[in-house]
Amino acid sequence: MGIDLDDHHVRNTHRKAPKSENVYLKLLVKLYRFLARRTTAPFNRIILRRLFTSRINRPPLSLSRLQRFAQPEKTLVVVGTITDDTRLLEVKPLTVAALHFTATARARIENAGGECLTLDQLALRKPTGENTLLLRGPKNAREAVKHFGFGPHKGKKPYVESKGRKFEKARGRRRSRGFKV
């Protein structure tokens, strides 16, 4: 058998396991691997795939956004962190399952009469994911994303040490200094 000349440098890049050494995450993977194999519901396969992802691909979701998507009698599921939003004045009673909750987010949900579940508790209650709503945080809300694709006419954020008179205000930024893009 010879070498596949066309594809011998091609690497299969999707993850088959999480890179993290977190034992709790590994136990969750074991649980959802079992559920994905033994149930026909695509819900478990999606959760399993999201458990493998990097931290950047598991962006946090705020309470206000969570409340916006809430539906009666549905459990909200997030493979990521639920964070508090101080701009939100009243929290509705929600049933939320997530990898992690910040302390204030957990307190506000529980004080409103809602409930915070871990993903293994969710697996016991709803093994096929019926009556759940699977959500994800905004992936491009990171500060770093504002700088990507920098160039003229792009309107991207420059990496500047300060925003003053002497910074990024010369050629290309003002008509009086040669030209303005």
C-alpha positions as CSV (number, residue, x, y, z in Angstrom):
1,M,0.0,0.0,0.0
2,G,1.4,3.4,-1.0
3,I,1.3,6.9,0.5
4,D,-1.8,9.0,-0.2
5,L,0.2,11.9,-1.9
6,D,-2.8,14.3,-2.0
7,D,-4.0,14.0,1.5
8,H,-1.0,12.9,3.6
9,H,-0.5,16.3,5.3
10,V,-4.3,16.8,6.0
11,R,-5.1,16.6,9.6
12,N,-8.6,15.8,11.0
13,T,-9.1,18.8,13.2
14,H,-12.3,18.3,15.2
15,R,-11.9,17.2,18.8
16,K,-12.8,13.8,20.0
17,A,-12.2,14.6,23.7
18,P,-11.7,17.8,25.7
19,K,-8.2,19.1,26.1
20,S,-8.9,20.1,29.7
21,E,-7.7,17.8,32.5
22,N,-10.8,18.8,34.7
23,V,-12.1,15.6,36.2
24,Y,-15.7,17.0,36.4
25,L,-15.6,17.8,32.7
26,K,-14.3,14.3,32.0
27,L,-17.1,12.8,33.9
28,L,-19.7,14.9,32.1
29,V,-18.1,13.7,28.8
30,K,-18.4,10.1,29.9
31,L,-22.0,10.6,30.8
32,Y,-23.0,12.4,27.6
33,R,-21.0,9.9,25.5
34,F,-23.2,7.2,26.9
35,L,-26.4,9.2,26.4
36,A,-25.4,10.1,22.8
37,R,-24.8,6.4,22.1
38,R,-27.9,5.0,23.8
39,T,-30.5,7.6,22.9
40,T,-31.6,8.7,19.4
41,A,-31.9,12.4,20.5
42,P,-29.5,14.7,18.7
43,F,-29.5,16.9,21.8
44,N,-27.0,14.7,23.6
45,R,-24.6,14.6,20.7
46,I,-24.7,18.4,20.5
47,I,-24.0,18.8,24.2
48,L,-21.1,16.3,23.9
49,R,-19.6,18.2,21.0
50,R,-19.8,21.5,22.9
51,L,-18.2,19.9,26.0
52,F,-15.1,19.3,23.8
53,T,-14.7,22.9,22.7
54,S,-12.2,25.4,23.9
55,R,-13.0,28.2,26.3
56,I,-13.2,30.8,23.6
57,N,-15.9,28.7,21.8
58,R,-17.9,28.4,25.1
59,P,-18.6,32.2,25.6
60,P,-20.5,33.3,28.7
61,L,-24.1,34.2,28.6
62,S,-25.6,37.0,30.7
63,L,-28.8,36.8,32.8
64,S,-30.5,39.5,30.7
65,R,-29.9,37.6,27.5
66,L,-31.0,34.4,29.1
67,Q,-34.2,36.0,30.3
68,R,-34.9,37.3,26.8
69,F,-34.9,33.8,25.3
70,A,-36.8,32.2,28.3
71,Q,-40.0,30.4,27.5
72,P,-42.6,29.0,30.0
73,E,-42.1,25.4,31.1
74,K,-38.7,25.1,29.2
75,T,-35.3,24.5,30.7
76,L,-32.6,26.7,29.3
77,V,-29.3,24.8,28.6
78,V,-25.9,26.5,28.2
79,V,-22.6,24.7,27.8
80,G,-20.7,27.6,29.4
81,T,-20.9,30.1,32.1
82,I,-24.0,32.1,33.2
83,T,-23.0,35.6,34.4
84,D,-24.9,38.2,36.3
85,D,-26.1,41.4,34.7
86,T,-26.5,44.4,37.1
87,R,-28.5,46.3,34.5
88,L,-31.3,43.8,34.9
89,L,-33.6,44.9,37.7
90,E,-36.0,42.0,38.0
91,V,-35.2,38.3,37.3
92,K,-38.0,35.9,36.3
93,P,-38.1,32.4,37.8
94,L,-36.0,30.4,35.3
95,T,-34.8,26.8,35.2
96,V,-31.3,26.9,33.9
97,A,-28.7,24.1,33.4
98,A,-25.1,25.2,32.7
99,L,-21.5,24.2,33.2
100,H,-20.9,27.0,35.6
101,F,-22.7,30.0,37.3
102,T,-21.1,33.0,38.8
103,A,-22.0,33.4,42.5
104,T,-24.2,36.5,42.0
105,A,-26.0,34.9,39.0
106,R,-26.8,31.8,40.9
107,A,-28.1,33.8,43.9
108,R,-30.3,36.0,41.7
109,I,-31.9,33.1,39.9
110,E,-32.6,31.2,43.1
111,N,-33.9,34.3,44.9
112,A,-36.4,34.8,42.1
113,G,-37.7,31.3,42.6
114,G,-35.8,29.7,39.7
115,E,-33.4,26.8,39.8
116,C,-29.8,26.3,38.7
117,L,-29.0,22.8,37.5
118,T,-25.7,21.1,36.6
119,L,-25.5,19.2,33.3
120,D,-25.5,15.9,35.1
121,Q,-28.7,16.8,37.0
122,L,-30.2,17.7,33.6
123,A,-29.2,14.3,32.2
124,L,-31.2,12.6,35.0
125,R,-34.2,14.9,34.5
126,K,-34.3,15.1,30.7
127,P,-32.1,12.4,29.2
128,T,-33.4,13.2,25.7
129,G,-33.5,17.0,26.1
130,E,-37.2,17.3,25.6
131,N,-38.6,20.7,26.6
132,T,-35.2,22.3,26.7
133,L,-33.8,25.3,24.9
134,L,-30.1,25.1,24.0
135,L,-28.4,28.5,24.0
136,R,-24.9,29.9,23.3
137,G,-23.2,33.1,24.3
138,P,-22.1,35.8,21.8
139,K,-18.8,34.5,20.5
140,N,-17.7,37.7,18.9
141,A,-18.2,39.9,21.9
142,R,-14.6,39.5,23.0
143,E,-12.3,42.5,23.1
144,A,-9.8,40.8,20.9
145,V,-12.3,40.4,18.0
146,K,-12.6,44.2,17.7
147,H,-9.0,44.3,16.5
148,F,-9.2,41.4,13.9
149,G,-8.9,42.3,10.2
150,F,-7.2,45.6,10.7
151,G,-6.6,47.8,7.6
152,P,-7.6,50.9,5.9
153,H,-11.4,51.4,5.4
154,K,-12.2,48.5,7.8
155,G,-13.1,50.6,10.9
156,K,-11.3,48.2,13.2
157,K,-9.9,49.1,16.6
158,P,-6.1,49.8,16.5
159,Y,-3.8,48.5,19.2
160,V,-3.0,51.8,20.8
161,E,-1.4,52.5,24.1
162,S,-3.6,55.6,24.7
163,K,-6.3,57.6,23.0
164,G,-4.8,61.0,23.0
165,R,-3.6,63.8,20.7
166,K,-0.2,62.1,20.0
167,F,-1.5,58.6,19.3
168,E,-2.6,57.3,15.9
169,K,-3.4,60.8,14.6
170,A,-0.8,61.4,11.9
171,R,-0.6,60.4,8.2
172,G,-3.7,58.6,7.0
173,R,-5.8,59.9,9.9
174,R,-6.1,63.6,9.0
175,R,-6.2,65.5,5.7
176,S,-3.7,68.1,7.1
177,R,-1.1,65.4,7.5
178,G,-0.8,64.1,3.9
179,F,-4.0,62.1,3.4
180,K,-6.9,60.6,5.2
181,V,-8.3,57.1,4.5
